[in-house]
Amino acid sequence: MDDVDFDELVASMTLREENEAIKSYQNTVAIACPACDTPFDDLVVCKENPTSLNLSKQLDLCVGTADEKALIFTHKK
Ligand SMILES: [Zn+2]
């Protein structure tokens, strides 16, 4: 896949949650996932390395990196 243009991605999304470890954005404008080309639900940016995610739902995940940060694109089942 092409490099993810992180600034472009987050510019159109809504910041929903931020804590020490992660930042999560809601994909309110149905941007296509860079990995699988279907719109994702949320983007989680990992700020710490390593980071644990506590997922409350069962999700399909796509991953990428931008500026050496891990990006996780979630898709609801
Ligand atoms: Zn995907």
PDB file of the backbone (N, CA, C, O) and the ligand in Angstrom, with CONECT records:
HET     ZN  A 101       1
ATOM      1  N   MET A   1       0.835  -1.202   0.000  1.00  0.00           N
ATOM      2  CA  MET A   1       0.000   0.000   0.000  1.00  0.00           C
ATOM      3  C   MET A   1       0.872   1.255   0.000  1.00  0.00           C
ATOM      4  O   MET A   1       2.040   1.229   0.388  1.00  0.00           O
ATOM      5  N   ASP A   2       0.271   2.337  -0.442  1.00  0.00           N
ATOM      6  CA  ASP A   2       0.992   3.609  -0.441  1.00  0.00           C
ATOM      7  C   ASP A   2       1.147   4.105   0.987  1.00  0.00           C
ATOM      8  O   ASP A   2       0.411   3.691   1.883  1.00  0.00           O
ATOM      9  N   ASP A   3       2.085   4.973   1.185  1.00  0.00           N
ATOM     10  CA  ASP A   3       2.220   5.572   2.500  1.00  0.00           C
ATOM     11  C   ASP A   3       0.939   6.318   2.851  1.00  0.00           C
ATOM     12  O   ASP A   3       0.318   6.961   2.004  1.00  0.00           O
ATOM     13  N   VAL A   4       0.570   6.216   4.097  1.00  0.00           N
ATOM     14  CA  VAL A   4      -0.632   6.889   4.550  1.00  0.00           C
ATOM     15  C   VAL A   4      -0.320   8.366   4.744  1.00  0.00           C
ATOM     16  O   VAL A   4       0.658   8.729   5.397  1.00  0.00           O
ATOM     17  N   ASP A   5      -1.174   9.215   4.162  1.00  0.00           N
ATOM     18  CA  ASP A   5      -1.014  10.644   4.422  1.00  0.00           C
ATOM     19  C   ASP A   5      -1.811  10.983   5.676  1.00  0.00           C
ATOM     20  O   ASP A   5      -3.006  11.276   5.632  1.00  0.00           O
ATOM     21  N   PHE A   6      -1.100  10.931   6.788  1.00  0.00           N
ATOM     22  CA  PHE A   6      -1.739  11.039   8.090  1.00  0.00           C
ATOM     23  C   PHE A   6      -2.482  12.367   8.282  1.00  0.00           C
ATOM     24  O   PHE A   6      -3.617  12.397   8.756  1.00  0.00           O
ATOM     25  N   ASP A   7      -1.815  13.461   7.904  1.00  0.00           N
ATOM     26  CA  ASP A   7      -2.441  14.769   8.111  1.00  0.00           C
ATOM     27  C   ASP A   7      -3.735  14.892   7.327  1.00  0.00           C
ATOM     28  O   ASP A   7      -4.725  15.449   7.800  1.00  0.00           O
ATOM     29  N   GLU A   8      -3.696  14.356   6.116  1.00  0.00           N
ATOM     30  CA  GLU A   8      -4.888  14.424   5.277  1.00  0.00           C
ATOM     31  C   GLU A   8      -6.007  13.570   5.874  1.00  0.00           C
ATOM     32  O   GLU A   8      -7.175  13.961   5.882  1.00  0.00           O
ATOM     33  N   LEU A   9      -5.625  12.405   6.369  1.00  0.00           N
ATOM     34  CA  LEU A   9      -6.602  11.510   6.977  1.00  0.00           C
ATOM     35  C   LEU A   9      -7.309  12.152   8.165  1.00  0.00           C
ATOM     36  O   LEU A   9      -8.538  12.217   8.209  1.00  0.00           O
ATOM     37  N   VAL A  10      -6.526  12.620   9.115  1.00  0.00           N
ATOM     38  CA  VAL A  10      -7.136  13.111  10.352  1.00  0.00           C
ATOM     39  C   VAL A  10      -7.830  14.457  10.174  1.00  0.00           C
ATOM     40  O   VAL A  10      -8.682  14.831  10.980  1.00  0.00           O
ATOM     41  N   ALA A  11      -7.470  15.177   9.130  1.00  0.00           N
ATOM     42  CA  ALA A  11      -8.080  16.485   8.911  1.00  0.00           C
ATOM     43  C   ALA A  11      -9.588  16.383   8.732  1.00  0.00           C
ATOM     44  O   ALA A  11     -10.323  17.293   9.115  1.00  0.00           O
ATOM     45  N   SER A  12     -10.049  15.289   8.156  1.00  0.00           N
ATOM     46  CA  SER A  12     -11.489  15.169   7.897  1.00  0.00           C
ATOM     47  C   SER A  12     -12.217  14.379   8.976  1.00  0.00           C
ATOM     48  O   SER A  12     -13.431  14.195   8.900  1.00  0.00           O
ATOM     49  N   MET A  13     -11.477  13.910   9.985  1.00  0.00           N
ATOM     50  CA  MET A  13     -12.130  13.077  10.994  1.00  0.00           C
ATOM     51  C   MET A  13     -12.368  13.820  12.298  1.00  0.00           C
ATOM     52  O   MET A  13     -11.827  14.902  12.525  1.00  0.00           O
ATOM     53  N   THR A  14     -13.189  13.216  13.149  1.00  0.00           N
ATOM     54  CA  THR A  14     -13.551  13.823  14.423  1.00  0.00           C
ATOM     55  C   THR A  14     -12.764  13.161  15.546  1.00  0.00           C
ATOM     56  O   THR A  14     -12.836  11.945  15.723  1.00  0.00           O
ATOM     57  N   LEU A  15     -12.017  13.950  16.302  1.00  0.00           N
ATOM     58  CA  LEU A  15     -11.283  13.398  17.440  1.00  0.00           C
ATOM     59  C   LEU A  15     -12.272  13.005  18.526  1.00  0.00           C
ATOM     60  O   LEU A  15     -13.091  13.814  18.961  1.00  0.00           O
ATOM     61  N   ARG A  16     -12.186  11.764  18.955  1.00  0.00           N
ATOM     62  CA  ARG A  16     -13.181  11.272  19.889  1.00  0.00           C
ATOM     63  C   ARG A  16     -12.594  11.020  21.266  1.00  0.00           C
ATOM     64  O   ARG A  16     -13.254  11.239  22.282  1.00  0.00           O
ATOM     65  N   GLU A  17     -11.379  10.569  21.295  1.00  0.00           N
ATOM     66  CA  GLU A  17     -10.791  10.208  22.577  1.00  0.00           C
ATOM     67  C   GLU A  17      -9.280  10.389  22.486  1.00  0.00           C
ATOM     68  O   GLU A  17      -8.658  10.068  21.473  1.00  0.00           O
ATOM     69  N   GLU A  18      -8.705  10.912  23.567  1.00  0.00           N
ATOM     70  CA  GLU A  18      -7.252  10.988  23.604  1.00  0.00           C
ATOM     71  C   GLU A  18      -6.801  10.676  25.009  1.00  0.00           C
ATOM     72  O   GLU A  18      -7.332  11.238  25.966  1.00  0.00           O
ATOM     73  N   ASN A  19      -5.846   9.803  25.152  1.00  0.00           N
ATOM     74  CA  ASN A  19      -5.228   9.574  26.447  1.00  0.00           C
ATOM     75  C   ASN A  19      -3.729   9.424  26.230  1.00  0.00           C
ATOM     76  O   ASN A  19      -3.224   9.712  25.145  1.00  0.00           O
ATOM     77  N   GLU A  20      -3.023   8.978  27.251  1.00  0.00           N
ATOM     78  CA  GLU A  20      -1.561   8.919  27.134  1.00  0.00           C
ATOM     79  C   GLU A  20      -1.088   7.971  26.050  1.00  0.00           C
ATOM     80  O   GLU A  20      -0.046   8.177  25.427  1.00  0.00           O
ATOM     81  N   ALA A  21      -1.868   6.936  25.841  1.00  0.00           N
ATOM     82  CA  ALA A  21      -1.399   5.886  24.944  1.00  0.00           C
ATOM     83  C   ALA A  21      -1.942   5.992  23.528  1.00  0.00           C
ATOM     84  O   ALA A  21      -1.248   5.675  22.561  1.00  0.00           O
ATOM     85  N   ILE A  22      -3.158   6.430  23.415  1.00  0.00           N
ATOM     86  CA  ILE A  22      -3.781   6.442  22.089  1.00  0.00           C
ATOM     87  C   ILE A  22      -4.572   7.712  21.839  1.00  0.00           C
ATOM     88  O   ILE A  22      -4.900   8.471  22.751  1.00  0.00           O
ATOM     89  N   LYS A  23      -4.860   7.906  20.569  1.00  0.00           N
ATOM     90  CA  LYS A  23      -5.742   8.966  20.130  1.00  0.00           C
ATOM     91  C   LYS A  23      -6.726   8.290  19.198  1.00  0.00           C
ATOM     92  O   LYS A  23      -6.310   7.546  18.310  1.00  0.00           O
ATOM     93  N   SER A  24      -8.000   8.519  19.368  1.00  0.00           N
ATOM     94  CA  SER A  24      -8.901   7.848  18.441  1.00  0.00           C
ATOM     95  C   SER A  24      -9.815   8.841  17.754  1.00  0.00           C
ATOM     96  O   SER A  24     -10.344   9.773  18.360  1.00  0.00           O
ATOM     97  N   TYR A  25      -9.976   8.604  16.479  1.00  0.00           N
ATOM     98  CA  TYR A  25     -10.767   9.484  15.623  1.00  0.00           C
ATOM     99  C   TYR A  25     -11.918   8.701  15.040  1.00  0.00           C
ATOM    100  O   TYR A  25     -11.777   7.529  14.689  1.00  0.00           O
ATOM    101  N   GLN A  26     -13.053   9.353  14.938  1.00  0.00           N
ATOM    102  CA  GLN A  26     -14.201   8.718  14.314  1.00  0.00           C
ATOM    103  C   GLN A  26     -14.270   9.124  12.848  1.00  0.00           C
ATOM    104  O   GLN A  26     -14.138  10.296  12.496  1.00  0.00           O
ATOM    105  N   ASN A  27     -14.476   8.137  12.023  1.00  0.00           N
ATOM    106  CA  ASN A  27     -14.549   8.373  10.579  1.00  0.00           C
ATOM    107  C   ASN A  27     -15.982   8.742  10.207  1.00  0.00           C
ATOM    108  O   ASN A  27     -16.762   7.899   9.765  1.00  0.00           O
ATOM    109  N   THR A  28     -16.308  10.014  10.395  1.00  0.00           N
ATOM    110  CA  THR A  28     -17.685  10.443  10.172  1.00  0.00           C
ATOM    111  C   THR A  28     -17.966  10.710   8.699  1.00  0.00           C
ATOM    112  O   THR A  28     -19.118  10.912   8.313  1.00  0.00           O
ATOM    113  N   VAL A  29     -16.932  10.711   7.882  1.00  0.00           N
ATOM    114  CA  VAL A  29     -17.137  11.051   6.476  1.00  0.00           C
ATOM    115  C   VAL A  29     -16.851   9.874   5.552  1.00  0.00           C
ATOM    116  O   VAL A  29     -16.659  10.052   4.349  1.00  0.00           O
ATOM    117  N   ALA A  30     -16.826   8.666   6.123  1.00  0.00           N
ATOM    118  CA  ALA A  30     -16.689   7.439   5.328  1.00  0.00           C
ATOM    119  C   ALA A  30     -15.463   7.429   4.414  1.00  0.00           C
ATOM    120  O   ALA A  30     -15.567   7.099   3.232  1.00  0.00           O
ATOM    121  N   ILE A  31     -14.323   7.787   4.957  1.00  0.00           N
ATOM    122  CA  ILE A  31     -13.069   7.694   4.220  1.00  0.00           C
ATOM    123  C   ILE A  31     -12.733   6.215   4.028  1.00  0.00           C
ATOM    124  O   ILE A  31     -12.912   5.407   4.939  1.00  0.00           O
ATOM    125  N   ALA A  32     -12.251   5.876   2.854  1.00  0.00           N
ATOM    126  CA  ALA A  32     -11.888   4.485   2.598  1.00  0.00           C
ATOM    127  C   ALA A  32     -10.618   4.122   3.351  1.00  0.00           C
ATOM    128  O   ALA A  32      -9.679   4.915   3.430  1.00  0.00           O
ATOM    129  N   CYS A  33     -10.600   2.927   3.897  1.00  0.00           N
ATOM    130  CA  CYS A  33      -9.418   2.428   4.598  1.00  0.00           C
ATOM    131  C   CYS A  33      -8.270   2.283   3.601  1.00  0.00           C
ATOM    132  O   CYS A  33      -8.467   1.724   2.523  1.00  0.00           O
ATOM    133  N   PRO A  34      -7.081   2.773   3.937  1.00  0.00           N
ATOM    134  CA  PRO A  34      -5.947   2.672   3.006  1.00  0.00           C
ATOM    135  C   PRO A  34      -5.536   1.223   2.757  1.00  0.00           C
ATOM    136  O   PRO A  34      -4.908   0.921   1.742  1.00  0.00           O
ATOM    137  N   ALA A  35      -5.880   0.342   3.663  1.00  0.00           N
ATOM    138  CA  ALA A  35      -5.455  -1.044   3.515  1.00  0.00           C
ATOM    139  C   ALA A  35      -6.436  -1.871   2.693  1.00  0.00           C
ATOM    140  O   ALA A  35      -6.023  -2.639   1.824  1.00  0.00           O
ATOM    141  N   CYS A  36      -7.712  -1.723   2.955  1.00  0.00           N
ATOM    142  CA  CYS A  36      -8.675  -2.611   2.291  1.00  0.00           C
ATOM    143  C   CYS A  36      -9.704  -1.877   1.447  1.00  0.00           C
ATOM    144  O   CYS A  36     -10.576  -2.507   0.848  1.00  0.00           O
ATOM    145  N   ASP A  37      -9.617  -0.567   1.392  1.00  0.00           N
ATOM    146  CA  ASP A  37     -10.494   0.226   0.519  1.00  0.00           C
ATOM    147  C   ASP A  37     -11.976   0.240   0.883  1.00  0.00           C
ATOM    148  O   ASP A  37     -12.798   0.737   0.113  1.00  0.00           O
ATOM    149  N   THR A  38     -12.323  -0.302   2.053  1.00  0.00           N
ATOM    150  CA  THR A  38     -13.712  -0.117   2.499  1.00  0.00           C
ATOM    151  C   THR A  38     -13.690   0.906   3.622  1.00  0.00           C
ATOM    152  O   THR A  38     -12.722   0.958   4.381  1.00  0.00           O
ATOM    153  N   PRO A  39     -14.723   1.714   3.748  1.00  0.00           N
ATOM    154  CA  PRO A  39     -14.713   2.724   4.810  1.00  0.00           C
ATOM    155  C   PRO A  39     -14.570   2.089   6.188  1.00  0.00           C
ATOM    156  O   PRO A  39     -15.213   1.084   6.492  1.00  0.00           O
ATOM    157  N   PHE A  40     -13.730   2.680   7.006  1.00  0.00           N
ATOM    158  CA  PHE A  40     -13.520   2.161   8.359  1.00  0.00           C
ATOM    159  C   PHE A  40     -14.351   2.973   9.339  1.00  0.00           C
ATOM    160  O   PHE A  40     -14.889   4.021   8.981  1.00  0.00           O
ATOM    161  N   ASP A  41     -14.458   2.496  10.572  1.00  0.00           N
ATOM    162  CA  ASP A  41     -15.267   3.196  11.567  1.00  0.00           C
ATOM    163  C   ASP A  41     -14.445   4.183  12.377  1.00  0.00           C
ATOM    164  O   ASP A  41     -14.829   5.340  12.549  1.00  0.00           O
ATOM    165  N   ASP A  42     -13.316   3.711  12.868  1.00  0.00           N
ATOM    166  CA  ASP A  42     -12.473   4.559  13.700  1.00  0.00           C
ATOM    167  C   ASP A  42     -11.016   4.364  13.336  1.00  0.00           C
ATOM    168  O   ASP A  42     -10.607   3.308  12.855  1.00  0.00           O
ATOM    169  N   LEU A  43     -10.250   5.406  13.577  1.00  0.00           N
ATOM    170  CA  LEU A  43      -8.801   5.310  13.445  1.00  0.00           C
ATOM    171  C   LEU A  43      -8.201   5.484  14.821  1.00  0.00           C
ATOM    172  O   LEU A  43      -8.490   6.461  15.513  1.00  0.00           O
ATOM    173  N   VAL A  44      -7.370   4.544  15.218  1.00  0.00           N
ATOM    174  CA  VAL A  44      -6.681   4.646  16.491  1.00  0.00           C
ATOM    175  C   VAL A  44      -5.199   4.887  16.203  1.00  0.00           C
ATOM    176  O   VAL A  44      -4.564   4.114  15.485  1.00  0.00           O
ATOM    177  N   VAL A  45      -4.666   5.948  16.760  1.00  0.00           N
ATOM    178  CA  VAL A  45      -3.255   6.261  16.601  1.00  0.00           C
ATOM    179  C   VAL A  45      -2.542   5.893  17.892  1.00  0.00           C
ATOM    180  O   VAL A  45      -2.903   6.382  18.962  1.00  0.00           O
ATOM    181  N   CYS A  46      -1.541   5.041  17.801  1.00  0.00           N
ATOM    182  CA  CYS A  46      -0.806   4.633  18.990  1.00  0.00           C
ATOM    183  C   CYS A  46       0.307   5.631  19.250  1.00  0.00           C
ATOM    184  O   CYS A  46       1.167   5.851  18.397  1.00  0.00           O
ATOM    185  N   LYS A  47       0.287   6.227  20.419  1.00  0.00           N
ATOM    186  CA  LYS A  47       1.309   7.230  20.741  1.00  0.00           C
ATOM    187  C   LYS A  47       2.467   6.636  21.512  1.00  0.00           C
ATOM    188  O   LYS A  47       3.576   7.171  21.512  1.00  0.00           O
ATOM    189  N   GLU A  48       2.193   5.516  22.174  1.00  0.00           N
ATOM    190  CA  GLU A  48       3.268   4.858  22.906  1.00  0.00           C
ATOM    191  C   GLU A  48       3.656   3.594  22.191  1.00  0.00           C
ATOM    192  O   GLU A  48       2.845   2.992  21.488  1.00  0.00           O
ATOM    193  N   ASN A  49       4.885   3.193  22.366  1.00  0.00           N
ATOM    194  CA  ASN A  49       5.361   1.971  21.741  1.00  0.00           C
ATOM    195  C   ASN A  49       6.020   1.112  22.815  1.00  0.00           C
ATOM    196  O   ASN A  49       7.047   1.530  23.352  1.00  0.00           O
ATOM    197  N   PRO A  50       5.512  -0.023  23.151  1.00  0.00           N
ATOM    198  CA  PRO A  50       4.263  -0.621  22.637  1.00  0.00           C
ATOM    199  C   PRO A  50       3.027  -0.103  23.357  1.00  0.00           C
ATOM    200  O   PRO A  50       3.123   0.521  24.413  1.00  0.00           O
ATOM    201  N   THR A  51       1.885  -0.366  22.782  1.00  0.00           N
ATOM    202  CA  THR A  51       0.606   0.058  23.326  1.00  0.00           C
ATOM    203  C   THR A  51      -0.358  -1.117  23.340  1.00  0.00           C
ATOM    204  O   THR A  51      -0.374  -1.926  22.413  1.00  0.00           O
ATOM    205  N   SER A  52      -1.157  -1.207  24.387  1.00  0.00           N
ATOM    206  CA  SER A  52      -2.208  -2.212  24.426  1.00  0.00           C
ATOM    207  C   SER A  52      -3.537  -1.556  24.103  1.00  0.00           C
ATOM    208  O   SER A  52      -3.807  -0.431  24.523  1.00  0.00           O
ATOM    209  N   LEU A  53      -4.339  -2.247  23.376  1.00  0.00           N
ATOM    210  CA  LEU A  53      -5.685  -1.764  23.094  1.00  0.00           C
ATOM    211  C   LEU A  53      -6.670  -2.638  23.856  1.00  0.00           C
ATOM    212  O   LEU A  53      -6.586  -3.866  23.829  1.00  0.00           O
ATOM    213  N   ASN A  54      -7.579  -1.999  24.517  1.00  0.00           N
ATOM    214  CA  ASN A  54      -8.620  -2.761  25.194  1.00  0.00           C
ATOM    215  C   ASN A  54      -9.894  -2.621  24.388  1.00  0.00           C
ATOM    216  O   ASN A  54     -10.651  -1.663  24.547  1.00  0.00           O
ATOM    217  N   LEU A  55     -10.110  -3.566  23.548  1.00  0.00           N
ATOM    218  CA  LEU A  55     -11.258  -3.478  22.658  1.00  0.00           C
ATOM    219  C   LEU A  55     -12.491  -4.019  23.349  1.00  0.00           C
ATOM    220  O   LEU A  55     -12.473  -5.102  23.934  1.00  0.00           O
ATOM    221  N   SER A  56     -13.553  -3.252  23.274  1.00  0.00           N
ATOM    222  CA  SER A  56     -14.791  -3.688  23.902  1.00  0.00           C
ATOM    223  C   SER A  56     -15.668  -4.448  22.923  1.00  0.00           C
ATOM    224  O   SER A  56     -16.618  -5.124  23.319  1.00  0.00           O
ATOM    225  N   LYS A  57     -15.345  -4.335  21.654  1.00  0.00           N
ATOM    226  CA  LYS A  57     -16.156  -5.011  20.646  1.00  0.00           C
ATOM    227  C   LYS A  57     -15.277  -5.910  19.814  1.00  0.00           C
ATOM    228  O   LYS A  57     -14.050  -5.809  19.828  1.00  0.00           O
ATOM    229  N   GLN A  58     -15.931  -6.787  19.091  1.00  0.00           N
ATOM    230  CA  GLN A  58     -15.173  -7.592  18.147  1.00  0.00           C
ATOM    231  C   GLN A  58     -15.058  -6.811  16.846  1.00  0.00           C
ATOM    232  O   GLN A  58     -16.057  -6.431  16.236  1.00  0.00           O
ATOM    233  N   LEU A  59     -13.827  -6.585  16.442  1.00  0.00           N
ATOM    234  CA  LEU A  59     -13.596  -5.725  15.290  1.00  0.00           C
ATOM    235  C   LEU A  59     -12.621  -6.371  14.319  1.00  0.00           C
ATOM    236  O   LEU A  59     -11.744  -7.143  14.705  1.00  0.00           O
ATOM    237  N   ASP A  60     -12.797  -6.037  13.067  1.00  0.00           N
ATOM    238  CA  ASP A  60     -11.752  -6.350  12.096  1.00  0.00           C
ATOM    239  C   ASP A  60     -10.801  -5.166  12.095  1.00  0.00           C
ATOM    240  O   ASP A  60     -11.234  -4.014  12.129  1.00  0.00           O
ATOM    241  N   LEU A  61      -9.528  -5.445  12.058  1.00  0.00           N
ATOM    242  CA  LEU A  61      -8.546  -4.375  12.134  1.00  0.00           C
ATOM    243  C   LEU A  61      -7.661  -4.362  10.901  1.00  0.00           C
ATOM    244  O   LEU A  61      -7.278  -5.416  10.393  1.00  0.00           O
ATOM    245  N   CYS A  62      -7.340  -3.181  10.427  1.00  0.00           N
ATOM    246  CA  CYS A  62      -6.300  -3.004   9.421  1.00  0.00           C
ATOM    247  C   CYS A  62      -5.249  -2.112  10.058  1.00  0.00           C
ATOM    248  O   CYS A  62      -5.580  -1.231  10.852  1.00  0.00           O
ATOM    249  N   VAL A  63      -4.007  -2.328   9.723  1.00  0.00           N
ATOM    250  CA  VAL A  63      -2.974  -1.527  10.357  1.00  0.00           C
ATOM    251  C   VAL A  63      -2.066  -0.867   9.332  1.00  0.00           C
ATOM    252  O   VAL A  63      -1.903  -1.354   8.213  1.00  0.00           O
ATOM    253  N   GLY A  64      -1.486   0.240   9.734  1.00  0.00           N
ATOM    254  CA  GLY A  64      -0.538   0.936   8.884  1.00  0.00           C
ATOM    255  C   GLY A  64       0.358   1.765   9.776  1.00  0.00           C
ATOM    256  O   GLY A  64       0.203   1.768  10.997  1.00  0.00           O
ATOM    257  N   THR A  65       1.297   2.471   9.164  1.00  0.00           N
ATOM    258  CA  THR A  65       2.113   3.386   9.949  1.00  0.00           C
ATOM    259  C   THR A  65       2.222   4.714   9.223  1.00  0.00           C
ATOM    260  O   THR A  65       2.153   4.779   7.995  1.00  0.00           O
ATOM    261  N   ALA A  66       2.392   5.758   9.994  1.00  0.00           N
ATOM    262  CA  ALA A  66       2.630   7.086   9.443  1.00  0.00           C
ATOM    263  C   ALA A  66       3.470   7.822  10.460  1.00  0.00           C
ATOM    264  O   ALA A  66       3.177   7.791  11.656  1.00  0.00           O
ATOM    265  N   ASP A  67       4.507   8.479   9.996  1.00  0.00           N
ATOM    266  CA  ASP A  67       5.413   9.199  10.894  1.00  0.00           C
ATOM    267  C   ASP A  67       5.847   8.322  12.065  1.00  0.00           C
ATOM    268  O   ASP A  67       5.954   8.796  13.196  1.00  0.00           O
ATOM    269  N   GLU A  68       6.094   7.056  11.794  1.00  0.00           N
ATOM    270  CA  GLU A  68       6.536   6.090  12.800  1.00  0.00           C
ATOM    271  C   GLU A  68       5.530   5.836  13.901  1.00  0.00           C
ATOM    272  O   GLU A  68       5.881   5.294  14.950  1.00  0.00           O
ATOM    273  N   LYS A  69       4.290   6.217  13.680  1.00  0.00           N
ATOM    274  CA  LYS A  69       3.233   5.867  14.614  1.00  0.00           C
ATOM    275  C   LYS A  69       2.410   4.749  13.993  1.00  0.00           C
ATOM    276  O   LYS A  69       2.216   4.690  12.779  1.00  0.00           O
ATOM    277  N   ALA A  70       1.934   3.864  14.862  1.00  0.00           N
ATOM    278  CA  ALA A  70       1.072   2.802  14.353  1.00  0.00           C
ATOM    279  C   ALA A  70      -0.353   3.331  14.239  1.00  0.00           C
ATOM    280  O   ALA A  70      -0.860   4.005  15.136  1.00  0.00           O
ATOM    281  N   LEU A  71      -0.973   3.015  13.134  1.00  0.00           N
ATOM    282  CA  LEU A  71      -2.358   3.409  12.901  1.00  0.00           C
ATOM    283  C   LEU A  71      -3.198   2.153  12.812  1.00  0.00           C
ATOM    284  O   LEU A  71      -2.825   1.195  12.135  1.00  0.00           O
ATOM    285  N   ILE A  72      -4.318   2.154  13.485  1.00  0.00           N
ATOM    286  CA  ILE A  72      -5.211   0.995  13.443  1.00  0.00           C
ATOM    287  C   ILE A  72      -6.568   1.457  12.949  1.00  0.00           C
ATOM    288  O   ILE A  72      -7.200   2.346  13.520  1.00  0.00           O
ATOM    289  N   PHE A  73      -6.986   0.832  11.881  1.00  0.00           N
ATOM    290  CA  PHE A  73      -8.288   1.153  11.298  1.00  0.00           C
ATOM    291  C   PHE A  73      -9.264   0.069  11.707  1.00  0.00           C
ATOM    292  O   PHE A  73      -9.022  -1.111  11.454  1.00  0.00           O
ATOM    293  N   THR A  74     -10.351   0.448  12.330  1.00  0.00           N
ATOM    294  CA  THR A  74     -11.272  -0.578  12.815  1.00  0.00           C
ATOM    295  C   THR A  74     -12.484  -0.673  11.899  1.00  0.00           C
ATOM    296  O   THR A  74     -12.992   0.322  11.382  1.00  0.00           O
ATOM    297  N   HIS A  75     -12.918  -1.901  11.725  1.00  0.00           N
ATOM    298  CA  HIS A  75     -14.141  -2.180  10.963  1.00  0.00           C
ATOM    299  C   HIS A  75     -15.046  -3.009  11.855  1.00  0.00           C
ATOM    300  O   HIS A  75     -14.649  -4.066  12.347  1.00  0.00           O
ATOM    301  N   LYS A  76     -16.251  -2.532  12.060  1.00  0.00           N
ATOM    302  CA  LYS A  76     -17.209  -3.324  12.832  1.00  0.00           C
ATOM    303  C   LYS A  76     -17.638  -4.538  12.028  1.00  0.00           C
ATOM    304  O   LYS A  76     -17.768  -4.482  10.806  1.00  0.00           O
ATOM    305  N   LYS A  77     -17.854  -5.625  12.731  1.00  0.00           N
ATOM    306  CA  LYS A  77     -18.311  -6.822  12.024  1.00  0.00           C
ATOM    307  C   LYS A  77     -19.795  -6.725  11.732  1.00  0.00           C
ATOM    308  O   LYS A  77     -20.369  -7.639  11.141  1.00  0.00           O
TER     309      LYS A  77
HETATM  310 ZN    ZN A 101      -9.481  -1.881   6.360  1.00  0.00          ZN2+
END
